[in-house]
Amino acid sequence: MRALQLTDGFGGRGDQFYECLITTHQGLSDGESRALNARLVLLLANHIGDLEVISQACTAARASLAAVAVQQP
């Protein structure tokens, strides 16, 4: 079983990824941005191709939302 990698997988180039992501969203409406995110998720999940890793990522992402919700007033 493969495990979800939660450490820096960008080799110190995470800022470049973030810049690419933000640039991709520039000029889009909120609805277009949500649709783009959905397409990115599906494309990247297809590229990963490992249901166990994808399931772990879904669980981790959902848990991180719960942690953020607890911190908000």
N, CA, C and O atoms as CSV, one atom per row, in Angstrom:
chain,resi,resn,atom,element,x,y,z
A,1,MET,N,N,0.845,-1.186,0.000
A,1,MET,CA,C,0.000,0.000,0.000
A,1,MET,C,C,0.885,1.241,0.000
A,1,MET,O,O,1.788,1.363,0.828
A,2,ARG,N,N,0.634,2.144,-0.907
A,2,ARG,CA,C,1.344,3.410,-0.926
A,2,ARG,C,C,0.706,4.359,0.065
A,2,ARG,O,O,-0.495,4.290,0.323
A,3,ALA,N,N,1.512,5.241,0.616
A,3,ALA,CA,C,1.005,6.224,1.565
A,3,ALA,C,C,1.052,7.614,0.939
A,3,ALA,O,O,1.941,7.928,0.148
A,4,LEU,N,N,0.097,8.419,1.304
A,4,LEU,CA,C,0.040,9.798,0.849
A,4,LEU,C,C,1.257,10.546,1.370
A,4,LEU,O,O,1.555,10.488,2.563
A,5,GLN,N,N,1.953,11.236,0.502
A,5,GLN,CA,C,3.115,12.030,0.892
A,5,GLN,C,C,2.634,13.385,1.380
A,5,GLN,O,O,2.005,14.128,0.627
A,6,LEU,N,N,2.921,13.712,2.624
A,6,LEU,CA,C,2.479,14.976,3.199
A,6,LEU,C,C,3.634,15.963,3.366
A,6,LEU,O,O,3.433,17.064,3.881
A,7,THR,N,N,4.829,15.589,2.943
A,7,THR,CA,C,5.971,16.489,3.021
A,7,THR,C,C,6.141,17.201,1.680
A,7,THR,O,O,5.438,16.902,0.716
A,8,ASP,N,N,7.070,18.136,1.630
A,8,ASP,CA,C,7.304,18.930,0.422
A,8,ASP,C,C,7.722,18.047,-0.740
A,8,ASP,O,O,8.843,17.539,-0.773
A,9,GLY,N,N,6.823,17.865,-1.687
A,9,GLY,CA,C,7.124,17.063,-2.864
A,9,GLY,C,C,7.618,17.906,-4.034
A,9,GLY,O,O,7.850,17.387,-5.126
A,10,PHE,N,N,7.778,19.208,-3.802
A,10,PHE,CA,C,8.184,20.110,-4.868
A,10,PHE,C,C,9.670,20.444,-4.827
A,10,PHE,O,O,10.153,21.240,-5.631
A,11,GLY,N,N,10.383,19.844,-3.902
A,11,GLY,CA,C,11.818,20.111,-3.819
A,11,GLY,C,C,12.133,21.580,-3.620
A,11,GLY,O,O,13.066,22.109,-4.224
A,12,GLY,N,N,11.354,22.237,-2.774
A,12,GLY,CA,C,11.581,23.649,-2.507
A,12,GLY,C,C,10.998,24.590,-3.541
A,12,GLY,O,O,11.247,25.794,-3.492
A,13,ARG,N,N,10.223,24.057,-4.480
A,13,ARG,CA,C,9.633,24.891,-5.541
A,13,ARG,C,C,8.128,25.059,-5.358
A,13,ARG,O,O,7.406,25.287,-6.329
A,14,GLY,N,N,7.657,24.948,-4.136
A,14,GLY,CA,C,6.231,25.089,-3.858
A,14,GLY,C,C,5.677,26.447,-4.253
A,14,GLY,O,O,4.528,26.552,-4.680
A,15,ASP,N,N,6.494,27.491,-4.112
A,15,ASP,CA,C,6.044,28.829,-4.498
A,15,ASP,C,C,5.766,28.909,-5.997
A,15,ASP,O,O,4.865,29.630,-6.428
A,16,GLN,N,N,6.530,28.178,-6.780
A,16,GLN,CA,C,6.301,28.164,-8.233
A,16,GLN,C,C,4.977,27.481,-8.560
A,16,GLN,O,O,4.246,27.918,-9.448
A,17,PHE,N,N,4.677,26.406,-7.832
A,17,PHE,CA,C,3.376,25.750,-8.014
A,17,PHE,C,C,2.251,26.714,-7.663
A,17,PHE,O,O,1.284,26.847,-8.412
A,18,TYR,N,N,2.382,27.396,-6.503
A,18,TYR,CA,C,1.341,28.314,-6.058
A,18,TYR,C,C,1.138,29.429,-7.087
A,18,TYR,O,O,0.000,29.789,-7.390
A,19,GLU,N,N,2.225,29.974,-7.623
A,19,GLU,CA,C,2.129,31.018,-8.640
A,19,GLU,C,C,1.403,30.503,-9.886
A,19,GLU,O,O,0.573,31.208,-10.460
A,20,CYS,N,N,1.716,29.282,-10.300
A,20,CYS,CA,C,1.047,28.672,-11.455
A,20,CYS,C,C,-0.451,28.530,-11.196
A,20,CYS,O,O,-1.269,28.834,-12.064
A,21,LEU,N,N,-0.802,28.071,-10.006
A,21,LEU,CA,C,-2.210,27.883,-9.654
A,21,LEU,C,C,-2.964,29.208,-9.649
A,21,LEU,O,O,-4.061,29.304,-10.201
A,22,ILE,N,N,-2.382,30.223,-9.031
A,22,ILE,CA,C,-3.030,31.534,-8.964
A,22,ILE,C,C,-3.169,32.134,-10.367
A,22,ILE,O,O,-4.215,32.687,-10.705
A,23,THR,N,N,-2.126,32.025,-11.172
A,23,THR,CA,C,-2.165,32.542,-12.545
A,23,THR,C,C,-3.262,31.851,-13.353
A,23,THR,O,O,-3.950,32.492,-14.147
A,24,THR,N,N,-3.420,30.560,-13.153
A,24,THR,CA,C,-4.442,29.801,-13.868
A,24,THR,C,C,-5.848,30.299,-13.534
A,24,THR,O,O,-6.750,30.229,-14.369
A,25,HIS,N,N,-6.033,30.803,-12.312
A,25,HIS,CA,C,-7.351,31.274,-11.867
A,25,HIS,C,C,-7.623,32.738,-12.212
A,25,HIS,O,O,-8.764,33.190,-12.107
A,26,GLN,N,N,-6.604,33.480,-12.618
A,26,GLN,CA,C,-6.786,34.911,-12.884
A,26,GLN,C,C,-7.849,35.156,-13.939
A,26,GLN,O,O,-7.876,34.510,-14.986
A,27,GLY,N,N,-8.730,36.113,-13.635
A,27,GLY,CA,C,-9.755,36.524,-14.579
A,27,GLY,C,C,-10.987,35.639,-14.614
A,27,GLY,O,O,-11.913,35.900,-15.383
A,28,LEU,N,N,-11.014,34.587,-13.786
A,28,LEU,CA,C,-12.172,33.692,-13.769
A,28,LEU,C,C,-13.188,34.147,-12.726
A,28,LEU,O,O,-12.825,34.719,-11.699
A,29,SER,N,N,-14.443,33.890,-12.997
A,29,SER,CA,C,-15.487,34.132,-12.000
A,29,SER,C,C,-15.361,33.076,-10.901
A,29,SER,O,O,-14.608,32.113,-11.047
A,30,ASP,N,N,-16.094,33.256,-9.811
A,30,ASP,CA,C,-16.072,32.251,-8.739
A,30,ASP,C,C,-16.513,30.885,-9.259
A,30,ASP,O,O,-15.915,29.862,-8.925
A,31,GLY,N,N,-17.564,30.878,-10.078
A,31,GLY,CA,C,-18.060,29.615,-10.636
A,31,GLY,C,C,-17.045,28.962,-11.562
A,31,GLY,O,O,-16.855,27.747,-11.519
A,32,GLU,N,N,-16.393,29.761,-12.399
A,32,GLU,CA,C,-15.365,29.226,-13.290
A,32,GLU,C,C,-14.176,28.694,-12.496
A,32,GLU,O,O,-13.585,27.674,-12.851
A,33,SER,N,N,-13.832,29.399,-11.415
A,33,SER,CA,C,-12.731,28.961,-10.561
A,33,SER,C,C,-13.047,27.622,-9.900
A,33,SER,O,O,-12.190,26.742,-9.828
A,34,ARG,N,N,-14.277,27.473,-9.420
A,34,ARG,CA,C,-14.687,26.188,-8.817
A,34,ARG,C,C,-14.664,25.074,-9.851
A,34,ARG,O,O,-14.240,23.958,-9.554
A,35,ALA,N,N,-15.119,25.372,-11.068
A,35,ALA,CA,C,-15.102,24.365,-12.140
A,35,ALA,C,C,-13.665,23.991,-12.502
A,35,ALA,O,O,-13.370,22.821,-12.743
A,36,LEU,N,N,-12.779,24.974,-12.540
A,36,LEU,CA,C,-11.371,24.704,-12.820
A,36,LEU,C,C,-10.777,23.806,-11.737
A,36,LEU,O,O,-10.068,22.847,-12.041
A,37,ASN,N,N,-11.067,24.119,-10.467
A,37,ASN,CA,C,-10.565,23.282,-9.370
A,37,ASN,C,C,-11.065,21.848,-9.493
A,37,ASN,O,O,-10.310,20.902,-9.268
A,38,ALA,N,N,-12.317,21.689,-9.844
A,38,ALA,CA,C,-12.872,20.341,-10.000
A,38,ALA,C,C,-12.156,19.594,-11.125
A,38,ALA,O,O,-11.843,18.412,-10.984
A,39,ARG,N,N,-11.902,20.267,-12.219
A,39,ARG,CA,C,-11.195,19.637,-13.337
A,39,ARG,C,C,-9.764,19.267,-12.948
A,39,ARG,O,O,-9.274,18.194,-13.301
A,40,LEU,N,N,-9.094,20.176,-12.210
A,40,LEU,CA,C,-7.738,19.885,-11.740
A,40,LEU,C,C,-7.713,18.656,-10.847
A,40,LEU,O,O,-6.836,17.802,-10.981
A,41,VAL,N,N,-8.680,18.567,-9.931
A,41,VAL,CA,C,-8.748,17.411,-9.036
A,41,VAL,C,C,-8.877,16.124,-9.845
A,41,VAL,O,O,-8.167,15.153,-9.586
A,42,LEU,N,N,-9.775,16.116,-10.818
A,42,LEU,CA,C,-9.986,14.908,-11.615
A,42,LEU,C,C,-8.769,14.563,-12.478
A,42,LEU,O,O,-8.406,13.393,-12.597
A,43,LEU,N,N,-8.144,15.570,-13.076
A,43,LEU,CA,C,-6.952,15.325,-13.887
A,43,LEU,C,C,-5.803,14.771,-13.030
A,43,LEU,O,O,-5.138,13.810,-13.417
A,44,LEU,N,N,-5.583,15.383,-11.880
A,44,LEU,CA,C,-4.487,14.936,-11.024
A,44,LEU,C,C,-4.781,13.576,-10.396
A,44,LEU,O,O,-3.871,12.762,-10.238
A,45,ALA,N,N,-6.035,13.319,-10.036
A,45,ALA,CA,C,-6.400,11.998,-9.511
A,45,ALA,C,C,-6.164,10.930,-10.564
A,45,ALA,O,O,-5.664,9.848,-10.256
A,46,ASN,N,N,-6.521,11.230,-11.803
A,46,ASN,CA,C,-6.284,10.287,-12.893
A,46,ASN,C,C,-4.786,10.038,-13.074
A,46,ASN,O,O,-4.363,8.909,-13.321
A,47,HIS,N,N,-3.999,11.087,-12.952
A,47,HIS,CA,C,-2.545,10.954,-13.078
A,47,HIS,C,C,-1.968,10.106,-11.947
A,47,HIS,O,O,-1.090,9.276,-12.181
A,48,ILE,N,N,-2.453,10.308,-10.729
A,48,ILE,CA,C,-1.986,9.518,-9.582
A,48,ILE,C,C,-2.361,8.059,-9.774
A,48,ILE,O,O,-1.527,7.166,-9.624
A,49,GLY,N,N,-3.628,7.824,-10.107
A,49,GLY,CA,C,-4.089,6.486,-10.452
A,49,GLY,C,C,-4.042,5.458,-9.332
A,49,GLY,O,O,-4.115,4.259,-9.601
A,50,ASP,N,N,-3.924,5.888,-8.105
A,50,ASP,CA,C,-3.860,4.974,-6.961
A,50,ASP,C,C,-4.994,5.324,-6.012
A,50,ASP,O,O,-4.921,6.317,-5.289
A,51,LEU,N,N,-6.048,4.506,-6.015
A,51,LEU,CA,C,-7.246,4.808,-5.242
A,51,LEU,C,C,-6.962,4.929,-3.752
A,51,LEU,O,O,-7.589,5.743,-3.074
A,52,GLU,N,N,-6.037,4.142,-3.230
A,52,GLU,CA,C,-5.702,4.225,-1.801
A,52,GLU,C,C,-5.096,5.588,-1.469
A,52,GLU,O,O,-5.472,6.200,-0.469
A,53,VAL,N,N,-4.173,6.067,-2.284
A,53,VAL,CA,C,-3.549,7.377,-2.051
A,53,VAL,C,C,-4.589,8.488,-2.200
A,53,VAL,O,O,-4.611,9.428,-1.406
A,54,ILE,N,N,-5.438,8.384,-3.200
A,54,ILE,CA,C,-6.479,9.390,-3.410
A,54,ILE,C,C,-7.451,9.407,-2.231
A,54,ILE,O,O,-7.875,10.476,-1.792
A,55,SER,N,N,-7.802,8.237,-1.722
A,55,SER,CA,C,-8.673,8.154,-0.553
A,55,SER,C,C,-8.021,8.807,0.665
A,55,SER,O,O,-8.682,9.520,1.421
A,56,GLN,N,N,-6.730,8.564,0.852
A,56,GLN,CA,C,-6.009,9.198,1.958
A,56,GLN,C,C,-5.997,10.722,1.794
A,56,GLN,O,O,-6.147,11.453,2.773
A,57,ALA,N,N,-5.821,11.194,0.570
A,57,ALA,CA,C,-5.814,12.633,0.304
A,57,ALA,C,C,-7.184,13.242,0.598
A,57,ALA,O,O,-7.266,14.329,1.170
A,58,CYS,N,N,-8.248,12.559,0.217
A,58,CYS,CA,C,-9.608,13.043,0.501
A,58,CYS,C,C,-9.832,13.146,2.004
A,58,CYS,O,O,-10.383,14.134,2.490
A,59,THR,N,N,-9.406,12.130,2.730
A,59,THR,CA,C,-9.559,12.118,4.188
A,59,THR,C,C,-8.760,13.254,4.820
A,59,THR,O,O,-9.267,13.959,5.692
A,60,ALA,N,N,-7.510,13.433,4.383
A,60,ALA,CA,C,-6.657,14.488,4.934
A,60,ALA,C,C,-7.217,15.875,4.624
A,60,ALA,O,O,-7.196,16.759,5.480
A,61,ALA,N,N,-7.716,16.068,3.402
A,61,ALA,CA,C,-8.272,17.366,3.025
A,61,ALA,C,C,-9.519,17.677,3.846
A,61,ALA,O,O,-9.702,18.804,4.307
A,62,ARG,N,N,-10.368,16.681,4.025
A,62,ARG,CA,C,-11.588,16.886,4.817
A,62,ARG,C,C,-11.251,17.199,6.271
A,62,ARG,O,O,-11.868,18.071,6.882
A,63,ALA,N,N,-10.274,16.488,6.820
A,63,ALA,CA,C,-9.852,16.729,8.205
A,63,ALA,C,C,-9.267,18.128,8.363
A,63,ALA,O,O,-9.464,18.771,9.394
A,64,SER,N,N,-8.545,18.605,7.341
A,64,SER,CA,C,-7.964,19.945,7.441
A,64,SER,C,C,-9.046,21.013,7.418
A,64,SER,O,O,-8.871,22.073,8.021
A,65,LEU,N,N,-10.165,20.760,6.734
A,65,LEU,CA,C,-11.290,21.698,6.757
A,65,LEU,C,C,-11.903,21.770,8.135
A,65,LEU,O,O,-12.266,22.850,8.601
A,66,ALA,N,N,-12.020,20.640,8.785
A,66,ALA,CA,C,-12.577,20.602,10.137
A,66,ALA,C,C,-11.682,21.377,11.096
A,66,ALA,O,O,-12.183,22.069,11.982
A,67,ALA,N,N,-10.379,21.273,10.934
A,67,ALA,CA,C,-9.441,21.990,11.796
A,67,ALA,C,C,-9.575,23.498,11.582
A,67,ALA,O,O,-9.507,24.266,12.542
A,68,VAL,N,N,-9.762,23.928,10.337
A,68,VAL,CA,C,-9.927,25.353,10.041
A,68,VAL,C,C,-11.240,25.869,10.611
A,68,VAL,O,O,-11.285,26.975,11.149
A,69,ALA,N,N,-12.306,25.089,10.502
A,69,ALA,CA,C,-13.614,25.492,10.998
A,69,ALA,C,C,-13.583,25.694,12.517
A,69,ALA,O,O,-14.266,26.582,13.029
A,70,VAL,N,N,-12.821,24.905,13.229
A,70,VAL,CA,C,-12.710,25.025,14.681
A,70,VAL,C,C,-12.010,26.318,15.046
A,70,VAL,O,O,-12.336,26.914,16.073
A,71,GLN,N,N,-11.056,26.775,14.240
A,71,GLN,CA,C,-10.278,27.965,14.530
A,71,GLN,C,C,-11.043,29.249,14.237
A,71,GLN,O,O,-10.730,30.287,14.821
A,72,GLN,N,N,-12.030,29.212,13.355
A,72,GLN,CA,C,-12.766,30.422,12.983
A,72,GLN,C,C,-13.749,30.786,14.074
A,72,GLN,O,O,-14.360,29.910,14.687
A,73,PRO,N,N,-13.909,32.118,14.326
A,73,PRO,CA,C,-14.855,32.563,15.365
A,73,PRO,C,C,-16.297,32.323,14.992
A,73,PRO,O,O,-17.197,32.646,15.767
